[in-house]
Amino acid sequence: MSEADEQAAATATGREIWIEKYRPQSLDDIHGQEEIVERLQSYIAQDDVPHLLFSGPAGVGKTTAATAIAREIYGEDNWRGNFLELNASDQRGIDVVRDRIKGFARSSFGGDFRIVFLDEADSLTDDAQSALRRTMEQFSDNTRFILSCNYSSKIIDPIQSRCAVFRFSPLSDEAVGGMVREIAAAEDIEVTDAGVDALVYAADGDMRRAINSLQAAATTGDVVDEEAVYAITATARPEEIESMVTDALEGDFARARSTLDTLLTETGMAGGDVIDQLHRSVWEFDLSEREAVRLMERVGEADYRIAEGANEQVQLESLLAALSLDE
Ligand SMILES: Nc1ncnc2c1ncn2[C@@H]1O[C@H](COP(=O)(O)OP(=O)(O)OP(=O)(O)O)[C@@H](O)[C@H]1O
């Protein structure tokens, strides 16, 4: 979600959403991503900011880093006027995006350059990216582009070679846990240690998810504990996933299937989430190497089939059945 969308959501619900309230304002305030922050700061210090390409999963600080750069270059009072945020997946297409960039880049202002931040750049077709590349060249005298995407491999080489590429990783448990504790202290909310661990686990490196879950859990009671977090995040406890797998491997298909049923119906998980959690946890379970390898093979197969549109429940039950049957 863009900063503008997040602000709009906050206004619509009539309460401030914490992902906006606690969005880092400066590069120094960004948690984790230390090497990236250091490199970006050195560009700013040398007054030599190139076009930038930020790639990485959702909620790890790409948009935040872009707005922090603008704040640092132009100052709190002027950055908004020098920063154009666009979403490349805009339904109206690349022409609208290009027109807005042209209008913005042409309008005069005092500084050396203005910044165009283009989110979801990997949603552009190759043709649209070629058009974007020409636009980048046309306005490179007075415009710097910051492109954000999930997968840099989906960005055409001529754009990649014109940008300094930064790969944002999922945030570490320490980075997410640290931020959760800071916000809890600022909001005067009690969060137990197990509650922090559960938020970190459910977030899986995505800070946006961790903060949103904290805010949601905080509205359900006085104390944010493990129970509150699992109740609102539609995440299975690691031990539930482990017992489901262990039951299947021990040949107790009926029990494994019943756990799966609970996860899908009561916990409200999507099949893809169960696959993700299995994938994350395979090596943390107390399984022999052979069992872990068998499980991984089945997880890969079910993941592919679900991505291709197969029925999630059938695929997951088939995964458990295969584990129950195999020697
Ligand atoms: N590294 C971080 N340190 C502190 N807060 C963060 C960090 N990353 C994300 N956040 C929090 O999560 C929210 C969303 O982050 P951001 O918009 O930067 O994500 P993104 O990486 O651009 O994701 P997307 O690809 O979905 O747009 C921010 O408002 C901020 O509150």
The ligand as a Gaussian input file, in Angstrom:
#p B3LYP/6-31G(d) Opt

LIG

0 1
 N       12.650000      -1.408000       8.028000
 C       11.599000      -0.844000       8.652000
 N       11.773000      -0.195000       9.834000
 C       10.705000       0.345000      10.467000
 N        9.431000       0.294000      10.004000
 C        9.227000      -0.332000       8.842000
 C       10.291000      -0.917000       8.099000
 N        9.784000      -1.483000       6.990000
 C        8.472000      -1.262000       7.015000
 N        8.119000      -0.567000       8.122000
 C        6.745000      -0.198000       8.515000
 O        5.843000      -0.839000       7.617000
 C        5.104000       0.126000       6.856000
 C        5.134000      -0.270000       5.388000
 O        6.472000      -0.211000       4.911000
 P        6.844000       0.237000       3.432000
 O        5.713000       1.043000       2.849000
 O        8.176000       0.864000       3.457000
 O        6.897000      -1.191000       2.746000
 P        7.422000      -1.580000       1.291000
 O        8.681000      -2.359000       1.464000
 O        7.450000      -0.393000       0.413000
 O        6.278000      -2.605000       0.871000
 P        5.363000      -2.672000      -0.464000
 O        6.210000      -3.359000      -1.480000
 O        4.205000      -3.517000      -0.021000
 O        4.969000      -1.275000      -0.817000
 C        5.769000       1.469000       7.124000
 O        4.811000       2.480000       7.238000
 C        6.453000       1.285000       8.447000
 O        5.555000       1.592000       9.484000

